[in-house]
Amino acid sequence: MQDLSLATPAAGIKHFNALIDYGDTYVQPLILSALSELLPKDSYTLISPDSVPTNSTSPTLHIQQYEELPFETLLDQPATTLANAYIIRKALIRKHYLSATAHAWSTKNPSSALSRHITPTVNFEVDYAEFLDDALLECFELHEMFARNEDKEESEKEWWILKPGMSDRGQGIRLFDSEETLQAIFDEWEAERPDSDDEEEDDENADMHDGGDYIMTSQLRHFVAQPYIHPPLLLADNPHKFHIRTYVLAAGALTVYVYRPMLALFAGTPYTAPAASPDLGAHLTNTCLQDGSRDGAVAAFWELSATQPGLPTSWQEDVFTQICDVTGELFEAAARTMGTHFQALPNAFEVFGVDFVVDAKGTVWLLEVNAFPDFGQTGEAHADVVEGLWEGVVDVAVKPFFGGEAKVEEGGMVEVRKIDLGRR
């Protein structure tokens, strides 16, 4: 087999092999297009998973699903191997770890954006519904909320949101306003869960069961509860709640970028207050939970109307500024205070889908961080957003690693934090 590393490189870029096998028919052609647009054709050679030379030290780019990435090679050959995921990033992508990251950083840095843009979070662990009382013994914030709600009218009660710590795609999320409501949620899951004594491995990529909305044993251990953001910002021309999907690129160890084009993802039914609507369709904005029949579930954020009641016409720029501040702080917090659970490697990069909601006053609140975000939710109408994202990834994360020079396009990747972790 020819040693591809000996091929004549384009000026400034060392020739490398590119193994692009993302495993998603929506994203795969967009990544290939980004490489073609940003790199000279003679600077790289596409290879397939079954054609990787044994014991090869040729410079190689791996863009694959997490489970397929050669992490041993990534660690053994840091100067020549670049991959599209960090090995460990639980501090960001697991909800109970995320809350711990924000708490640890905010405690040391009280003026941090994280202290102003993440709601107080209660963490607890429970294996079975019958043990919920024991699990909540030290959840003082919840007991205080339960007590305050006892004498309030239904319309005045506080509501909290429950999230399984290891769920994704919106599964397992519930709203509650009392201990009785919370107990009923767990009782329902207990009744729906199949009989099994098997424990699922608590790893980086444990998912919800594909066959239903019950919670598997591994997800049942960890939960977070937070005050529900009410009322959210509702657009003058759209009564549906929405959240903002922001794509964030973490490159090396460590530069963090926010991709300026963002998406607004809308709930399936018009918004009503939690007390007035038991229908989660009014509150959950994950498009994967919708049947796909409703037009307008996804919109380009910057195409939303600048005129909104009670907000300045600069509200979108204000929101973007807050998102950049929070994102920079979050990744620095994970890198500096949770090093065991977020290990940024100089020869890796990763794209995250970071979700925010905006309240009626225009304040941004961080919801969650998703590894390997479901780009397919974007839809064909906004494929240009994902294509531009990957062009930015190739520009600032791939080209410099192989000797090229990044040429950041205005309106694309915005650098929000550069941290020297001393890793080369």
WOMO-V35169 format. One record per backbone hydrogen bond with DSSP energy under -0.5 kcal/mol. CO is the residue of the C=O (numbers start at 1). NH is the residue of the N-H. E is the energy in kcal/mol with one decimal. If there is no record, write none. Layout:
co=CO nh=NH e=E
co=CO nh=NH e=E
//
This chain:
co=2 nh=4 e=-1.2
co=3 nh=6 e=-2.1
co=4 nh=7 e=-1.5
co=10 nh=13 e=-1.8
co=12 nh=14 e=-0.5
co=16 nh=45 e=-1.9
co=17 nh=19 e=-0.5
co=17 nh=61 e=-3.1
co=18 nh=20 e=-0.9
co=18 nh=47 e=-2.2
co=19 nh=21 e=-0.8
co=19 nh=63 e=-2.6
co=21 nh=65 e=-0.7
co=24 nh=28 e=-3.0
co=27 nh=30 e=-0.7
co=27 nh=31 e=-2.1
co=28 nh=32 e=-2.1
co=29 nh=33 e=-2.1
co=30 nh=34 e=-2.0
co=31 nh=35 e=-2.2
co=32 nh=36 e=-2.2
co=33 nh=37 e=-2.4
co=34 nh=38 e=-2.2
co=35 nh=39 e=-2.1
co=40 nh=43 e=-2.0
co=41 nh=44 e=-0.7
co=43 nh=16 e=-1.6
co=45 nh=18 e=-2.6
co=47 nh=20 e=-0.5
co=48 nh=51 e=-2.0
co=49 nh=52 e=-0.8
co=53 nh=56 e=-1.5
co=59 nh=17 e=-3.0
co=60 nh=62 e=-0.5
co=60 nh=82 e=-2.4
co=61 nh=19 e=-3.2
co=61 nh=63 e=-0.6
co=62 nh=84 e=-1.1
co=63 nh=21 e=-2.4
co=65 nh=68 e=-1.7
co=65 nh=69 e=-0.8
co=66 nh=69 e=-1.1
co=69 nh=71 e=-1.7
co=70 nh=74 e=-2.2
co=71 nh=75 e=-2.0
co=72 nh=76 e=-2.4
co=73 nh=77 e=-2.7
co=77 nh=80 e=-1.0
co=77 nh=81 e=-1.9
co=80 nh=60 e=-2.8
co=80 nh=82 e=-0.5
co=82 nh=62 e=-3.1
co=83 nh=349 e=-1.9
co=88 nh=343 e=-2.1
co=89 nh=92 e=-1.6
co=89 nh=93 e=-1.8
co=90 nh=94 e=-1.8
co=93 nh=95 e=-0.5
co=94 nh=98 e=-3.2
co=95 nh=99 e=-2.1
co=96 nh=100 e=-1.3
co=97 nh=101 e=-2.6
co=98 nh=102 e=-2.4
co=99 nh=103 e=-2.4
co=100 nh=104 e=-2.6
co=101 nh=105 e=-2.1
co=102 nh=106 e=-2.6
co=103 nh=107 e=-2.2
co=104 nh=108 e=-1.3
co=105 nh=109 e=-2.1
co=109 nh=112 e=-2.4
co=112 nh=115 e=-1.1
co=113 nh=116 e=-1.1
co=113 nh=117 e=-1.1
co=114 nh=118 e=-0.6
co=117 nh=366 e=-3.1
co=120 nh=227 e=-0.7
co=122 nh=225 e=-2.3
co=124 nh=223 e=-2.2
co=128 nh=131 e=-2.2
co=129 nh=132 e=-1.8
co=131 nh=135 e=-1.9
co=132 nh=136 e=-1.7
co=134 nh=137 e=-1.2
co=136 nh=139 e=-1.6
co=138 nh=140 e=-1.6
co=139 nh=142 e=-0.6
co=139 nh=143 e=-1.9
co=140 nh=144 e=-2.4
co=141 nh=145 e=-1.9
co=142 nh=146 e=-2.8
co=143 nh=147 e=-2.2
co=144 nh=148 e=-2.4
co=145 nh=149 e=-2.2
co=146 nh=150 e=-0.9
co=147 nh=150 e=-0.6
co=147 nh=151 e=-0.5
co=148 nh=151 e=-0.6
co=149 nh=152 e=-1.4
co=153 nh=156 e=-1.6
co=153 nh=157 e=-0.8
co=154 nh=157 e=-0.9
co=159 nh=228 e=-2.8
co=160 nh=176 e=-2.2
co=161 nh=226 e=-2.0
co=162 nh=174 e=-1.8
co=163 nh=224 e=-2.4
co=164 nh=167 e=-1.4
co=165 nh=95 e=-1.7
co=168 nh=171 e=-1.9
co=170 nh=173 e=-1.1
co=174 nh=162 e=-3.2
co=176 nh=160 e=-2.8
co=178 nh=182 e=-2.0
co=179 nh=183 e=-2.5
co=180 nh=184 e=-2.1
co=181 nh=185 e=-1.5
co=182 nh=186 e=-1.7
co=183 nh=187 e=-2.5
co=184 nh=188 e=-2.2
co=185 nh=189 e=-2.0
co=186 nh=190 e=-2.5
co=187 nh=191 e=-2.0
co=188 nh=192 e=-1.7
co=189 nh=193 e=-1.6
co=194 nh=196 e=-0.5
co=201 nh=203 e=-1.5
co=203 nh=206 e=-1.0
co=209 nh=212 e=-0.9
co=214 nh=216 e=-0.5
co=216 nh=220 e=-2.0
co=217 nh=221 e=-0.7
co=219 nh=222 e=-0.6
co=220 nh=126 e=-0.8
co=221 nh=126 e=-0.9
co=222 nh=165 e=-2.8
co=223 nh=124 e=-2.0
co=224 nh=163 e=-2.8
co=225 nh=122 e=-2.7
co=226 nh=161 e=-3.3
co=228 nh=230 e=-0.9
co=231 nh=360 e=-2.1
co=235 nh=238 e=-1.5
co=238 nh=235 e=-0.7
co=239 nh=271 e=-2.6
co=241 nh=267 e=-2.9
co=243 nh=245 e=-0.6
co=243 nh=265 e=-2.8
co=244 nh=246 e=-0.7
co=244 nh=356 e=-2.0
co=245 nh=263 e=-2.0
co=246 nh=248 e=-0.5
co=246 nh=354 e=-3.5
co=247 nh=259 e=-2.8
co=248 nh=250 e=-0.5
co=248 nh=352 e=-3.2
co=249 nh=251 e=-0.5
co=249 nh=257 e=-2.8
co=250 nh=350 e=-2.3
co=251 nh=254 e=-0.5
co=251 nh=255 e=-2.4
co=253 nh=421 e=-1.4
co=254 nh=419 e=-3.2
co=255 nh=251 e=-2.9
co=256 nh=416 e=-2.9
co=256 nh=417 e=-1.4
co=257 nh=249 e=-2.2
co=258 nh=260 e=-0.7
co=258 nh=414 e=-2.3
co=262 nh=301 e=-2.5
co=263 nh=245 e=-2.4
co=263 nh=265 e=-0.5
co=264 nh=266 e=-0.5
co=264 nh=299 e=-2.2
co=265 nh=243 e=-2.1
co=273 nh=276 e=-1.3
co=273 nh=277 e=-1.1
co=274 nh=277 e=-0.6
co=278 nh=280 e=-0.7
co=279 nh=282 e=-1.7
co=280 nh=283 e=-1.6
co=280 nh=284 e=-2.7
co=281 nh=268 e=-0.9
co=281 nh=269 e=-1.5
co=283 nh=285 e=-0.6
co=284 nh=268 e=-0.6
co=285 nh=287 e=-0.6
co=286 nh=289 e=-1.7
co=287 nh=290 e=-1.5
co=293 nh=295 e=-0.6
co=294 nh=297 e=-0.7
co=297 nh=266 e=-3.0
co=299 nh=264 e=-3.3
co=300 nh=303 e=-1.4
co=301 nh=304 e=-1.6
co=306 nh=308 e=-0.8
co=308 nh=311 e=-2.1
co=312 nh=315 e=-1.8
co=314 nh=318 e=-2.6
co=315 nh=319 e=-2.5
co=316 nh=320 e=-2.5
co=317 nh=321 e=-2.5
co=318 nh=322 e=-2.1
co=319 nh=323 e=-2.5
co=320 nh=324 e=-2.5
co=321 nh=325 e=-2.2
co=322 nh=326 e=-2.7
co=323 nh=327 e=-2.5
co=324 nh=328 e=-2.3
co=325 nh=329 e=-2.1
co=326 nh=330 e=-2.7
co=327 nh=331 e=-2.2
co=328 nh=332 e=-1.9
co=329 nh=333 e=-2.7
co=330 nh=334 e=-2.4
co=331 nh=335 e=-2.2
co=332 nh=336 e=-2.6
co=333 nh=337 e=-2.5
co=333 nh=338 e=-0.6
co=334 nh=338 e=-1.1
co=338 nh=341 e=-1.6
co=338 nh=342 e=-1.1
co=341 nh=90 e=-0.6
co=341 nh=91 e=-2.0
co=342 nh=344 e=-0.7
co=343 nh=345 e=-0.5
co=345 nh=348 e=-1.2
co=347 nh=83 e=-1.5
co=348 nh=252 e=-2.6
co=350 nh=250 e=-2.6
co=350 nh=352 e=-0.5
co=351 nh=372 e=-0.8
co=352 nh=248 e=-2.8
co=352 nh=354 e=-0.7
co=353 nh=355 e=-0.5
co=353 nh=370 e=-2.5
co=354 nh=246 e=-2.9
co=355 nh=367 e=-3.1
co=355 nh=368 e=-1.0
co=356 nh=244 e=-3.3
co=357 nh=365 e=-2.7
co=358 nh=233 e=-3.2
co=359 nh=362 e=-2.2
co=363 nh=359 e=-2.5
co=365 nh=357 e=-2.3
co=368 nh=355 e=-2.6
co=370 nh=353 e=-2.6
co=373 nh=375 e=-1.5
co=374 nh=377 e=-1.5
co=375 nh=378 e=-2.0
co=376 nh=379 e=-1.0
co=379 nh=382 e=-1.2
co=380 nh=383 e=-1.5
co=382 nh=385 e=-1.5
co=382 nh=386 e=-0.9
co=383 nh=387 e=-2.6
co=384 nh=388 e=-2.5
co=385 nh=389 e=-2.0
co=386 nh=390 e=-2.2
co=387 nh=391 e=-1.8
co=388 nh=392 e=-2.1
co=389 nh=393 e=-2.1
co=390 nh=394 e=-2.5
co=391 nh=395 e=-2.0
co=392 nh=396 e=-2.5
co=393 nh=397 e=-2.4
co=393 nh=398 e=-1.2
co=394 nh=399 e=-2.7
co=398 nh=402 e=-1.4
co=399 nh=402 e=-0.5
co=399 nh=404 e=-3.0
co=400 nh=403 e=-1.4
co=402 nh=14 e=-3.2
co=409 nh=412 e=-1.7
co=412 nh=260 e=-2.5
co=413 nh=415 e=-0.5
co=414 nh=258 e=-2.7
co=417 nh=256 e=-3.2
co=419 nh=421 e=-0.9
co=422 nh=424 e=-0.5
//
